[in-house]
């Protein structure tokens, strides 16, 4: 009897892996640059307009990347999840100075990858693009999440209606939580913090033990995840699993989360509006320390003077 159960469980697991691997969506993204130590993932939240769950048509041409996260798993030291504000002032290869999220508009995933590599000095090993409309499906697939925000919010742009404190939310509520920016005193920085919190909450609900006992939940999660997420041309199901483990590590007690050193959240170089200026002296050694795993676990970065 025990042998039969083991055969069934093993067969189900292998079948699920094969099915999930076949559902992975791919896009050309990687630069082919020489590798750097550790494994680096670039995660971009795409605000595709007009599609199911996407942002309503508002006259904006092309797509934007509202969420830009660098997840780095070093050979030794804390796994790091670092938010790059979408309005970070960078030099976009072939286009000159501009906001980081404009790289995606100009050249899609490959140009965004190259721009992030130029800022961080890290070679991107895997690229992950999350359709914002798919966030709701992921949250619903794990049965909802508990999120916290220390403020009352009634923001018509994102749809976030919130009473200060922690609340259980469904997919629609989580999506509004992740999108809200204008009502946050910290603007894009605050939104990045909430997006990292949401990621951690979702990953915290994905317990291998509980999923093993709920085959239906496994199928729902795989379907929601593969519908919402697109990976680079080289990623396979094992890379997805490693990504999930790195997520959990970065958001755990021994992980590192935050932003690079910022000197100005309203830098106006002319012609492109308000941007976020990273510290030109402190940023390169910061990412070198992320790469080498030499920063202590905890929170890093934030608003200037905080």
C-alpha positions in Angstrom: 0.0 0.0 0.0 2.8 2.4 0.9 4.6 1.6 -2.3 1.4 2.3 -4.3 1.0 5.7 -2.6 4.7 6.6 -3.3 4.2 5.6 -7.0 1.1 7.7 -7.3 2.7 10.7 -5.6 5.9 10.4 -7.7 3.9 10.0 -10.9 1.7 13.0 -10.0 4.8 15.2 -9.2 6.6 14.2 -12.4 3.5 14.8 -14.5 2.9 18.2 -12.9 6.5 19.3 -13.5 6.3 18.2 -17.2 2.9 19.9 -17.6 4.2 23.1 -15.9 7.4 23.2 -18.0 5.3 23.0 -21.2 3.2 25.9 -20.1 6.1 28.3 -19.5 6.0 31.4 -21.8 9.3 32.6 -23.1 10.7 35.9 -24.6 14.1 36.9 -25.9 15.6 39.0 -23.1 19.2 38.1 -22.1 22.2 40.2 -23.3 24.8 37.5 -23.5 27.2 39.5 -21.3 29.9 37.7 -19.4 28.5 36.2 -16.2 29.1 37.7 -12.8 29.3 35.7 -9.5 26.0 34.3 -8.1 22.7 34.2 -9.9 20.8 37.4 -10.8 17.1 37.6 -11.7 15.5 40.7 -13.2 11.8 40.9 -12.5 9.6 43.4 -14.3 6.0 44.1 -13.6 4.5 45.1 -17.0 1.4 47.4 -16.9 0.1 46.1 -20.3 -2.9 48.3 -21.1 -6.3 47.3 -22.3 -6.0 43.6 -21.7 -7.9 41.5 -19.1 -6.8 42.8 -15.7 -4.5 45.4 -17.2 -4.6 49.1 -16.8 -7.4 50.8 -18.7 -6.5 52.6 -21.9 -5.4 56.1 -21.1 -3.6 57.3 -24.3 -0.1 56.1 -23.2 1.8 54.6 -26.1 3.5 51.3 -25.6 4.0 49.4 -22.3 5.7 50.5 -19.1 7.4 48.6 -16.3 6.0 49.8 -13.0 7.9 47.2 -11.0 11.6 46.6 -11.5 13.2 44.2 -9.0 16.7 42.8 -9.0 16.9 39.4 -7.1 20.4 38.2 -6.5 21.4 34.9 -5.0 25.2 35.1 -4.2 27.5 32.2 -3.7 27.7 33.1 -0.1 25.9 35.7 2.1 22.3 37.0 2.1 20.0 36.7 -0.9 19.0 40.2 -1.9 15.8 41.7 -3.4 16.5 45.2 -4.5 13.9 47.6 -6.0 14.9 49.9 -8.7 12.4 52.8 -8.8 10.8 53.0 -12.3 11.8 56.7 -12.6 15.5 56.0 -11.9 17.7 58.3 -14.0 19.9 56.2 -16.1 21.8 56.1 -19.4 19.7 53.9 -21.7 22.1 52.2 -24.3 21.5 53.8 -27.7 19.0 56.3 -26.4 20.9 58.5 -23.9 19.7 59.7 -20.4 16.2 58.8 -19.4 13.9 57.1 -16.9 14.7 53.4 -16.4 11.2 52.2 -17.3 11.5 54.0 -20.7 14.0 51.3 -21.7 11.2 48.8 -21.9 9.2 51.2 -24.1 12.1 51.8 -26.4 13.4 48.2 -26.7 11.4 45.8 -24.7 13.0 43.2 -22.4 16.4 43.2 -24.0 17.0 46.9 -23.6 15.6 46.9 -20.0 18.0 44.0 -19.2 21.0 45.9 -20.7 20.0 49.1 -18.9 19.8 47.3 -15.5 23.1 45.6 -16.1 24.7 49.0 -16.7 23.3 50.4 -13.5 24.1 47.4 -11.3 27.2 45.9 -12.8 25.4 42.5 -12.5 24.8 40.2 -15.5 21.1 39.2 -15.6 21.0 35.4 -15.7 17.2 35.2 -15.9 14.4 37.6 -16.8 10.9 37.4 -15.4 8.0 39.6 -16.7 4.8 39.6 -14.6 1.7 41.0 -16.2 0.1 43.2 -13.6 -3.3 41.8 -14.5 -2.0 38.4 -13.5 -1.2 39.4 -9.9 -4.9 39.0 -8.9 -4.9 35.5 -10.2 -1.8 34.5 -8.4 -3.1 35.8 -5.1 -6.5 34.1 -5.5 -4.6 30.9 -6.4 -2.9 30.9 -3.0 -6.2 31.7 -1.2 -5.5 35.4 -0.5 -2.7 37.1 1.5 -2.4 39.3 4.6 -0.9 42.8 3.9 -0.1 45.7 6.1 0.0 49.5 5.5 0.2 52.2 8.2 -2.2 54.7 6.7 -5.8 55.3 5.6 -6.1 55.3 1.8 -8.9 56.1 -0.6 -7.1 56.2 -4.0 -9.4 56.2 -7.1 -6.4 55.8 -9.5 -5.4 52.4 -8.1 -8.6 51.4 -6.5 -7.0 51.0 -3.1 -9.3 51.6 -0.2 -7.6 50.9 3.1 -7.9 51.5 6.9 -4.5 51.6 8.6 -3.3 48.2 9.7 -3.2 44.7 8.4 -5.9 43.0 6.4 -6.6 39.8 4.5 -7.1 40.7 0.8 -8.1 38.8 -2.4 -6.5 39.2 -5.8 -8.2 42.5 -6.6 -7.3 44.0 -3.3 -3.7 42.9 -3.6 -3.4 44.4 -7.1 -4.7 47.8 -5.9 -2.2 47.5 -2.9 0.7 47.0 -5.4 -0.4 49.8 -7.8 -1.1 52.6 -5.4 1.5 55.4 -5.7 -0.1 58.9 -5.7 -1.6 58.6 -2.3 1.7 57.3 -0.8 3.8 60.1 0.8 6.9 58.2 -0.3 5.6 57.9 -3.9 7.5 55.3 -6.0 9.7 54.2 -3.1 6.7 53.4 -0.9 5.1 51.5 -3.8 8.3 49.4 -4.2 8.2 48.5 -0.5 4.5 47.4 -0.8 5.3 45.4 -3.9 8.1 43.6 -2.1 5.7 42.9 0.8 3.2 41.4 -1.6 5.8 39.2 -3.2 6.9 37.9 0.2 3.2 37.3 1.2 2.5 35.3 -1.9 5.7 33.2 -1.5 4.9 32.7 2.2 1.6 31.0 1.2 3.3 28.6 -1.2 4.2 25.8 1.2 5.4 22.6 -0.5 3.9 20.5 2.3 0.4 22.1 2.0 0.4 22.0 -1.8 1.3 18.3 -1.7 -1.9 17.6 0.1 -3.9 19.8 -2.2 -3.4 18.7 -5.8 -6.1 21.1 -7.0 -4.2 24.0 -5.4 -1.1 22.9 -7.3 -2.8 23.0 -10.6 -4.4 26.3 -9.9 -1.2 27.9 -8.8 0.7 26.5 -11.9 -2.0 27.7 -14.2 -2.2 31.2 -12.6 1.6 31.5 -12.5 2.3 30.5 -16.1 -0.6 32.6 -17.4 0.8 35.7 -15.6 4.5 35.3 -16.0 6.9 35.2 -19.0 10.5 34.1 -18.7 13.7 34.5 -20.7 14.5 32.2 -23.5 16.8 30.0 -21.5 14.6 29.5 -18.3 13.1 26.1 -17.5 11.0 24.7 -14.7 14.1 24.2 -12.5 15.1 27.8 -12.9 11.5 28.8 -11.8 11.9 26.6 -8.7 15.3 28.2 -7.9 13.7 31.7 -8.4 11.0 30.8 -5.9 13.5 29.6 -3.3 15.5 32.8 -3.8 12.4 34.9 -3.3 11.7 33.1 0.0 15.3 33.5 1.1 15.4 37.3 0.4 12.1 37.9 2.3 13.1 35.7 5.2 15.0 36.6 8.4 18.4 36.1 6.7 17.5 38.0 3.5 18.2 41.5 2.3 15.6 43.9 0.9 15.5 47.5 0.0 16.7 50.1 -2.6 20.1 51.3 -3.8 21.5 54.6 -2.3 19.3 57.5 -3.4 20.3 61.1 -3.2 17.2 62.8 -4.8 13.7 61.6 -5.4 12.8 64.7 -7.5 15.8 65.2 -9.7 14.9 67.2 -12.8 17.6 67.1 -15.4 15.4 68.7 -18.0 13.2 67.3 -20.7 12.0 64.2 -18.9 10.3 65.5 -15.8 10.9 64.3 -12.2 13.3 61.4 -11.8 15.0 59.4 -9.0 18.8 60.0 -8.8 20.9 57.3 -7.4 24.1 58.2 -5.5 26.8 58.0 -8.2 29.5 57.3 -5.7 27.7 54.9 -3.4 25.8 52.8 -5.9 28.6 50.9 -7.6 30.1 49.6 -4.3 26.6 48.9 -3.0 25.9 46.5 -5.9 29.3 45.0 -5.6 28.5 44.2 -2.0 25.1 42.7 -3.1 27.0 40.6 -5.7 29.5 39.3 -3.2 27.0 38.8 -0.4 28.9 41.0 2.1 26.0 43.2 3.2 24.4 42.2 6.5 20.8 40.9 6.3 17.9 43.4 6.8 16.6 46.5 5.2 18.8 48.8 3.1 18.3 52.1 1.3 15.2 54.3 1.4 14.5 58.0 1.1 17.4 60.4 1.5 17.9 61.3 5.1 15.7 58.5 6.4 
